[in-house]
Amino acid sequence: MQEQPGLQGISPIQQVYVDAVKAPLDMIEVAYERLRDRLARQVEDERAKAETLSDAWTIIDNAYRLNTLLRQFPGLKQRDEIVRSAIDVFKVAEPFRHAEFST
């Protein structure tokens, strides 16, 4: 595994976590862009509905994955304001994963 610029001095396990965090972020970005474009066009055929649901689920699932990775990231200070903020943002995915909707 090649070290990323700006990441010198981190342990090999931390590098694995950096890579593990990057993948869901990339997937969220792709899914969000497709979802935004599809909703802007207001396409309503069955395939588009399935793609819309798939992209929405990709965002939810990867937000949950990021929340989990940030909590387990070795050496990451969980009380750091930026880390807490990121964990709180990604925590919003949890109710959607379990269909815990309140009215």
C-alpha positions as MATLAB code, in Angstrom:
seq = 'MQEQPGLQGISPIQQVYVDAVKAPLDMIEVAYERLRDRLARQVEDERAKAETLSDAWTIIDNAYRLNTLLRQFPGLKQRDEIVRSAIDVFKVAEPFRHAEFST';
ca = [
       0.000    0.000    0.000;
       1.471    3.333   -1.038;
       1.502    6.219    1.432;
      -0.690    9.184    0.460;
       0.885   12.663    0.318;
       0.338   14.472    3.604;
      -0.168   11.225    5.527;
       3.438   10.571    6.546;
       3.901    9.309   10.047;
       0.688    7.334   10.354;
       0.745    3.660   11.161;
      -0.055    0.997    8.567;
      -3.379    0.241   10.298;
      -4.274    3.938   10.219;
      -3.502    3.933    6.471;
      -5.947    1.045    6.060;
      -8.594    3.094    7.870;
      -7.864    6.166    5.721;
      -8.430    4.033    2.617;
     -11.524    2.481    4.200;
     -12.973    5.947    4.864;
     -12.197    7.200    1.367;
     -14.148    4.432   -0.402;
     -17.574    5.161    1.172;
     -17.022    8.905    0.731;
     -16.434    8.339   -2.985;
     -19.523    6.101   -3.225;
     -21.668    8.704   -1.467;
     -20.460   11.388   -3.860;
     -21.293    9.311   -6.952;
     -24.694    8.240   -5.602;
     -25.575   11.785   -4.542;
     -24.720   13.237   -7.962;
     -26.805   10.587   -9.767;
     -29.686   11.017   -7.326;
     -29.638   14.802   -7.645;
     -29.562   14.629  -11.465;
     -32.322   12.022  -11.639;
     -34.591   13.952   -9.285;
     -33.967   17.185  -11.208;
     -35.132   15.471  -14.423;
     -38.146   13.994  -12.593;
     -37.853   10.677  -14.439;
     -40.659    8.379  -13.347;
     -40.231    5.050  -15.128;
     -39.802    1.899  -13.036;
     -36.078    1.551  -13.715;
     -35.454    5.155  -12.659;
     -37.410    4.553   -9.453;
     -35.246    1.514   -8.692;
     -32.068    3.475   -9.447;
     -33.261    6.325   -7.231;
     -33.931    3.947   -4.357;
     -30.582    2.228   -4.915;
     -28.676    5.501   -4.816;
     -30.547    6.678   -1.719;
     -29.767    3.383    0.010;
     -26.103    3.661   -1.037;
     -25.895    7.036    0.692;
     -27.577    5.734    3.851;
     -25.508    2.556    4.011;
     -22.203    4.325    3.436;
     -23.024    7.085    5.939;
     -23.583    4.342    8.513;
     -20.318    2.681    7.471;
     -18.452    5.986    7.893;
     -19.951    6.471   11.341;
     -18.709    3.025   12.346;
     -15.238    3.551   10.843;
     -14.778    6.911   12.566;
     -15.687    5.382   15.922;
     -13.146    2.570   15.422;
     -10.359    4.596   13.765;
      -7.155    3.935   15.752;
      -5.641    7.059   17.259;
      -8.540    9.322   16.277;
      -9.565   11.540   19.176;
     -13.278   10.846   19.611;
     -13.748   14.014   21.677;
     -12.280   16.263   18.993;
     -14.972   18.694   17.813;
     -14.494   17.887   14.119;
     -14.623   14.140   14.758;
     -17.740   14.496   16.953;
     -19.374   16.638   14.290;
     -18.640   14.075   11.559;
     -19.922   11.203   13.711;
     -23.105   13.170   14.456;
     -23.658   13.881   10.746;
     -23.230   10.257    9.740;
     -25.327    9.057   12.698;
     -28.485   10.334   10.957;
     -28.354    7.234    8.737;
     -29.102    4.858   11.624;
     -32.910    5.274   11.774;
     -33.183    4.805    8.013;
     -31.255    1.527    8.158;
     -33.795    0.138   10.611;
     -36.909    1.940    9.314;
     -37.354    3.708   12.641;
     -39.550    6.495   11.319;
     -41.465    8.671   13.722;
     -44.530   10.661   12.776;
];
